[in-house]
Amino acid sequence: MNSLMKKLKIQYPIFLSPMAGVSTPELAAAVSNAGGLGSLGLAACDLNTAKEYIVQTQRLTDQPFQVNFFCHQPITATPHDIQNWIDYLSPHFRNLQMQPPASLSADFKSFLSDSSYLDLVLDAGCQIVSFHFGLPTQEQITTLKQHGVILMATATCLAEALSIQNAGLDIIIAQGIEAGGHRGLFQQDQESGLSTHALLLQLRAHIHLPIVCAGGIMHGQQGKLLLDDGASAIQLGTAFIQCAQSAASDQYRNALFQQLKTAITACISGRPARAIINDWHHLVDCKNRPSLPSYPYPYSIAKQLSAIVPTEHNDFSIFWAGANVHQIRALSPEALIQTLVKEMQ
Ligand SMILES: Cc1cc2nc3c(=O)[nH]c(=O)nc-3n(C[C@H](O)[C@H](O)[C@H](O)COP(=O)(O)O)c2cc1C
């Protein structure tokens, strides 16, 4: 048992990725009860739903779990960029006999701009909190630490990892380019494009905090390599989406088993994110596209297009998945953890 496992009081060095829109209390609790660290991605939840998710998870497990929030800077998209983006996507709506929306909305709250999420964390007695897309304010960090909360944040490059370490957080989630879903990138000019393993090797030389590797891990052999090379734990998202307890739709689950390829595009939400390749990559993310309104404005129109059942000619589904999705296995959370543990031995 390494020192991170002792600190977090977990049996195995395996984390479930927090996954906004896919996370459920049942999945988080199943992973925690099986000896890993369960997670709730709460960024897409309003305050009441977030509270309900936490309370429900606490009912389902007495083991530790992490809650996760986004820390994107509150940037307002310009009306010009918004209109251009609506106009650019309008032909796809017309092809599908639908009306494009008149405006775009920002549905994802930032932990930075809504203090009620900090109050929720403290009131609910959350013990482990992680952040994506940046860091909380120094004041929020101090308050959380005064209450004994263990803090983690995603880094995609050395500069971000150093910011996390210097800000006084406890653990770095090192997210490689293979990762499904959004890149946690928060120093936009620092895109490293590093693989999970390469990022670990770079961070290991400069960072004294425990490093948890995320991105493209589907099999225990990949996990063992990372642990042998200095990671304190591994975090898996895509491998768990297929579990019955996740909130994924049937179409999403089926797509994961179709041996499809993934690629990163910023055209779905306004931030780079890895998803199964479809019309977002082929028809929307083209050289001549207009500049994107800032995150999360494009997401609201993307969700409307993605709600249309795909046909042979149109597929705007949003199926976030890591680069190694082809290695997916149909396993329950408990069986997946046991399998990973055996493969890592
Ligand atoms: C469906 C999905 C949703 C995600 N949502 C979040 C999120 O809300 N917060 C977060 O920190 N990371 C999120 N991520 C990224 C994961 O934390 C992690 O980096 C990724 O799952 C690792 O790559 P893998 O999917 O190949 O295992 C998400 C990933 C996926 C696949």
The ligand as a Gaussian input file, in Angstrom:
#p B3LYP/6-31G(d) Opt

LIG

0 1
 C      -17.607000      10.934000     -20.463000
 C      -16.476000      11.653000     -19.798000
 C      -16.756000      12.741000     -18.991000
 C      -15.714000      13.390000     -18.310000
 N      -16.025000      14.400000     -17.444000
 C      -15.063000      14.882000     -16.624000
 C      -15.406000      15.751000     -15.550000
 O      -16.572000      16.097000     -15.345000
 N      -14.401000      16.162000     -14.740000
 C      -13.087000      15.758000     -14.915000
 O      -12.224000      16.155000     -14.126000
 N      -12.758000      14.951000     -15.936000
 C      -13.701000      14.496000     -16.776000
 N      -13.356000      13.619000     -17.778000
 C      -11.935000      13.263000     -17.983000
 C      -11.500000      12.191000     -17.006000
 O      -11.287000      12.752000     -15.729000
 C      -10.197000      11.461000     -17.404000
 O       -9.205000      12.374000     -17.710000
 C      -10.414000      10.512000     -18.566000
 O      -11.570000       9.743000     -18.393000
 C       -9.238000       9.577000     -18.676000
 O       -9.209000       8.968000     -19.934000
 P       -9.992000       7.608000     -20.299000
 O      -11.401000       8.013000     -20.519000
 O       -9.304000       7.152000     -21.543000
 O       -9.855000       6.674000     -19.141000
 C      -14.370000      12.963000     -18.484000
 C      -14.110000      11.876000     -19.323000
 C      -15.134000      11.216000     -19.967000
 C      -14.814000      10.030000     -20.817000

